[in-house]
């Protein structure tokens, strides 16, 4: 390998990009939201997958609620309160989706709004 090739490869990275908390959270929200949309779009045939996606969405929001409720959380208090409220609403609405009295689209909309917020937060950093 000559000096020119070594210089070129020195600045080329084969490593994975650095992951931030926001990008990791975004990916989890995106995966679950995609599953919610896909299952809901299939109607009754997608109901088992919808239940699974709703369950995972509940787990995500329960974890998020625990994080924002912690005293050591660095987010502004008002944002933490809004996220906690959304977690409570999401958990309540999830039961309605499962019993057929609520639409999965509401969960998709909430998750999508959070994903937009995560992208904005990451862009600002």
N, C-alpha and C positions, 0 to 999 in steps of 0.2 A: 504494500500500500504506500503510495507516495504522499508527500506533504499536503497536496491539494485535496486528495481524497480524505485524508485524516481530518483536515479542517472542516470539510463539508459534513462528515459524519459526527464531528464533535458537537455541532449545533443542531443535529437532527435527533429528536428523541423518539425512541420506540416505547417509552414508558406510557402508562395510562395517565390521562389527565388527572390533576389534583382534584379530589372530591371535597366539596364543602358540605356542611350540615344542610344548607339550603338545597343544594343539588340532590343530595340523598333523599331528603324529605320530598322534594318535587317528584323524584322518580317513583317513590312509593305511592304518593297520591296519584300520579299518572297511571300506574299499573292498575290500581284498584278502580279508579274512575273509568278506565277503559273496559275493565271487566263488568262494572255496573252497567255501562251503556250497552255493551254487547249482549249481556244476558237479558236486559230489559227489552231490547229490540226484538228478541226472539219470542216474546210472549210466554205462553204457558210452557212451551218446549224449553225455554231458557230458565224456568223457575228454579231448578236445583242449583244452577250456576249463579243465579241472582242471590239466593240464600247464602251461598258461599262467599260471594263478593260483599254482601251486606255485613256478614259476620266479620270479615277481614277489615271492612271499613269501620265497624264498631271498635274493633281492637285498636286500630290506628288512632281513632278519636279518643279512646280511653287513655291510651298512652300519651297523646298530646295534652289532654286535660290534666293529667298528672304532672307533666312537665311544666305547664304554664302556672299551675297552682303552687309549685315549689318556690320558696322564698329566695332561692339563689338564681332564679331565672332572670336574665338580663333584659328581657323585653320590657317596653314601657307598660306600666300598670294598666292603662286603658286598653291596650292591645291584648294583654293577657286576659283581661276580663271579657273582651269580645270573643276571643278564641274559646274561653271556657264556656261561655254561653252557647257558641256554635256547637261545641262538643255535646252539651246537654241536649240541644235541639236535635242534633244528628242522631243521638242515641234514642231519643223519643220517636223521631220520625222513622227510624229503621224498623221499629216494631210495626208501624203502620204499613211500611212497604211489604213486610213479610206477611201480614194478615190481609193484604190486598186493599186496604183503605188509603194507602199513600202511594205516591209516584216516586220511582227511583230517580227521575230527573231532578228532583229537589236535591238529593244527595250529590248528584253529578254537578249541579250548579254550585253548590257550596264548595265542593272539592276544587272545582275549576277556579273559583274566586280565590281560594287559598293558594292554588298553584300560581296564579297571576301575582299575588302578593310575594310569594317566595322568589319569583323571577325578578321582580322589582327590587327586592331587598338584596338579592345577589348582584344585580347590576349596579346598585348604589355602592356596594362594598369595594 
